[in-house]
Amino acid sequence: MDAIDEIIAQAKNNGATILRERMEFDDFYLAYLVDPTGIGIGLIQYKNNE
């Protein structure tokens, strides 16, 4: 599991609302959340260039 997936799962367990599940782009993954207090959060994880 990617780190961004783990963070999304933890956020859900702590009451966050997922606005956009993990989206895949050429070089990175992106997700949007709102925490329980209403603050919007963007997550980004760059892919490894192997």
N, CA and C atoms as a LAMMPS dump frame, in Angstrom:
ITEM: TIMESTEP
0
ITEM: NUMBER OF ATOMS
150
ITEM: BOX BOUNDS ff ff ff
-5.0000000000000000e+02 5.0000000000000000e+02
-5.0000000000000000e+02 5.0000000000000000e+02
-5.0000000000000000e+02 5.0000000000000000e+02
ITEM: ATOMS id mol type element x y z
1 1 1 N 0.851 -1.185 0
2 1 2 C 0 0 0
3 1 3 C 0.888 1.237 0
4 2 1 N 0.519 2.24 -0.785
5 2 2 C 1.27 3.485 -0.826
6 2 3 C 1.026 4.306 0.432
7 3 1 N 1.975 5.174 0.737
8 3 2 C 1.85 6.03 1.918
9 3 3 C 0.59 6.881 1.863
10 4 1 N 0.245 7.395 0.682
11 4 2 C -0.949 8.246 0.566
12 4 3 C -2.209 7.451 0.907
13 5 1 N -2.253 6.17 0.561
14 5 2 C -3.408 5.333 0.902
15 5 3 C -3.517 5.149 2.415
16 6 1 N -2.385 4.995 3.08
17 6 2 C -2.378 4.846 4.539
18 6 3 C -2.86 6.123 5.216
19 7 1 N -2.411 7.268 4.717
20 7 2 C -2.829 8.548 5.289
21 7 3 C -4.33 8.759 5.085
22 8 1 N -4.845 8.434 3.907
23 8 2 C -6.28 8.572 3.638
24 8 3 C -7.08 7.68 4.581
25 9 1 N -6.64 6.443 4.766
26 9 2 C -7.337 5.519 5.673
27 9 3 C -7.329 6.052 7.112
28 10 1 N -6.196 6.566 7.563
29 10 2 C -6.112 7.13 8.916
30 10 3 C -7.013 8.347 9.055
31 11 1 N -7.028 9.186 8.032
32 11 2 C -7.877 10.376 8.068
33 11 3 C -9.353 9.989 8.16
34 12 1 N -9.781 8.995 7.366
35 12 2 C -11.168 8.519 7.426
36 12 3 C -11.502 8.027 8.828
37 13 1 N -10.587 7.258 9.423
38 13 2 C -10.81 6.722 10.767
39 13 3 C -10.901 7.816 11.814
40 14 1 N -10.322 8.98 11.526
41 14 2 C -10.346 10.1 12.463
42 14 3 C -11.394 11.144 12.11
43 15 1 N -12.308 10.814 11.205
44 15 2 C -13.454 11.661 10.936
45 15 3 C -13.349 12.587 9.736
46 16 1 N -12.298 12.482 8.942
47 16 2 C -12.166 13.33 7.754
48 16 3 C -13.142 12.873 6.671
49 17 1 N -13.518 13.807 5.83
50 17 2 C -14.345 13.534 4.663
51 17 3 C -13.441 13.55 3.446
52 18 1 N -13.569 12.56 2.6
53 18 2 C -12.751 12.474 1.396
54 18 3 C -13.508 13.157 0.266
55 19 1 N -12.951 14.258 -0.243
56 19 2 C -13.578 14.959 -1.365
57 19 3 C -13.213 14.306 -2.687
58 20 1 N -11.953 13.935 -2.837
59 20 2 C -11.46 13.244 -4.034
60 20 3 C -10.549 12.123 -3.582
61 21 1 N -10.917 10.901 -3.918
62 21 2 C -10.046 9.761 -3.628
63 21 3 C -8.727 9.936 -4.378
64 22 1 N -7.795 9.087 -4.119
65 22 2 C -6.474 9.172 -4.762
66 22 3 C -6.626 9.171 -6.279
67 23 1 N -6.043 10.183 -6.9
68 23 2 C -6.034 10.286 -8.358
69 23 3 C -4.594 10.065 -8.821
70 24 1 N -4.437 9.366 -9.93
71 24 2 C -3.098 9.075 -10.434
72 24 3 C -2.783 9.963 -11.637
73 25 1 N -1.62 10.58 -11.572
74 25 2 C -1.099 11.377 -12.67
75 25 3 C 0.227 10.762 -13.102
76 26 1 N 0.871 11.324 -14.097
77 26 2 C 2.109 10.739 -14.613
78 26 3 C 3.176 10.564 -13.538
79 27 1 N 3.402 11.595 -12.731
80 27 2 C 4.511 11.571 -11.776
81 27 3 C 4.099 11.564 -10.313
82 28 1 N 2.807 11.628 -10.028
83 28 2 C 2.385 11.739 -8.633
84 28 3 C 0.944 11.265 -8.444
85 29 1 N 0.564 11.108 -7.162
86 29 2 C -0.806 10.826 -6.751
87 29 3 C -1.305 12.042 -5.984
88 30 1 N -2.619 12.293 -6.043
89 30 2 C -3.192 13.463 -5.408
90 30 3 C -4.54 13.088 -4.807
91 31 1 N -4.851 13.625 -3.632
92 31 2 C -6.149 13.403 -2.986
93 31 3 C -6.534 14.672 -2.232
94 32 1 N -7.838 14.882 -2.056
95 32 2 C -8.344 16.041 -1.318
96 32 3 C -9.254 15.568 -0.195
97 33 1 N -9.05 16.142 1.006
98 33 2 C -9.804 15.777 2.196
99 33 3 C -10.301 17.037 2.889
100 34 1 N -11.267 16.858 3.79
101 34 2 C -11.68 17.911 4.708
102 34 3 C -11.639 17.307 6.1
103 35 1 N -10.904 17.951 7.014
104 35 2 C -10.801 17.406 8.367
105 35 3 C -12.097 17.686 9.134
106 36 1 N -12.266 17.071 10.311
107 36 2 C -13.532 17.222 11.043
108 36 3 C -13.886 18.665 11.415
109 37 1 N -12.905 19.571 11.434
110 37 2 C -13.187 20.971 11.761
111 37 3 C -13.512 21.796 10.524
112 38 1 N -13.464 21.182 9.319
113 38 2 C -13.81 21.865 8.089
114 38 3 C -12.638 22.415 7.298
115 39 1 N -11.419 22.098 7.705
116 39 2 C -10.233 22.581 6.995
117 39 3 C -9.914 21.648 5.83
118 40 1 N -9.767 22.219 4.634
119 40 2 C -9.431 21.438 3.45
120 40 3 C -7.95 21.102 3.412
121 41 1 N -7.649 19.887 2.975
122 41 2 C -6.275 19.388 2.928
123 41 3 C -6.043 18.717 1.586
124 42 1 N -4.938 19.024 0.962
125 42 2 C -4.516 18.336 -0.247
126 42 3 C -3.324 17.453 0.05
127 43 1 N -3.347 16.234 -0.432
128 43 2 C -2.225 15.305 -0.25
129 43 3 C -1.591 15.022 -1.599
130 44 1 N -0.273 14.983 -1.613
131 44 2 C 0.442 14.643 -2.848
132 44 3 C 1.558 13.666 -2.488
133 45 1 N 1.719 12.665 -3.34
134 45 2 C 2.825 11.709 -3.191
135 45 3 C 3.442 11.514 -4.568
136 46 1 N 4.716 11.86 -4.661
137 46 2 C 5.418 11.684 -5.919
138 46 3 C 5.784 10.212 -6.117
139 47 1 N 5.731 9.757 -7.34
140 47 2 C 6.098 8.381 -7.658
141 47 3 C 7.622 8.261 -7.672
142 48 1 N 8.101 7.09 -7.345
143 48 2 C 9.536 6.822 -7.446
144 48 3 C 9.914 6.674 -8.905
145 49 1 N 10.99 7.29 -9.294
146 49 2 C 11.488 7.167 -10.666
147 49 3 C 12.525 6.068 -10.701
148 50 1 N 12.057 4.861 -10.87
149 50 2 C 12.985 3.711 -10.901
150 50 3 C 13.342 3.333 -12.313
